[in-house]
């Protein structure tokens, strides 16, 4: 399953770890995804949504 927000499309970003000895290794920054029951087109669906979309109110959570 893709680590991507179903609303905004935010996904993993690549970067680098840098140790104290300046050894450089690749790493991934994963988005903080949450599974949420949300109202979509009048029905309830489970979505994988990033926390920024949850906080900004882009998601209407189902009761």
N, C-alpha and C positions, 0 to 999 in steps of 0.2 A: 504494500500500500504506500502511495506516495506521501511524503511528509510535506504537504502543501495545504494551505488554508483554502477552503472551498468558496470563500467569499472574496477575499482580496488577492489570492494567488501567491501569498508570501511563502517562500520555500527555503531550503537550506542555502547557506552562503559559505564559501570556502575562505579560509584564512590560514594563519600559521601560528604554531606554538613557538615561542622563543625562550629557551632555558637561560639560566644565569650564565652558563658557559657559552651562550649564543649558538647552541645547536638549534637548527630550524627544522621543524617537522610540520607536515600539513595537518589540518584539522577542519572540522565542519561545525558551523554554528547552526543548530537546529531551531526552528520556530517553536514557540510554546503553544502546542495545539491541545485543545480540549474537545472531547466528544460531548455535544450538546443536543438536547431535544429542542428543535426550533420550529416555529411556524413558517412554512414556505408555501406560498400560493394557496392559503386556506387549509393546508394539511400539515401534519406533524411529521418531520423527518429528522433523522440523526445526522448531524453535520460535524465535520472536524474543522474547528474554527480557532484562529489564533486569539490570544488574550487581548490584543489591541482591538480587534473587531468586537469582542465581548464588552470591553470597557467603553468603547465609543458609541455603543448602542446600535450597531449595524445589525445585531441579531435580536429577534423577538423570541425570548425563551417561552417554550410551551409549559403550561402549568401541570 
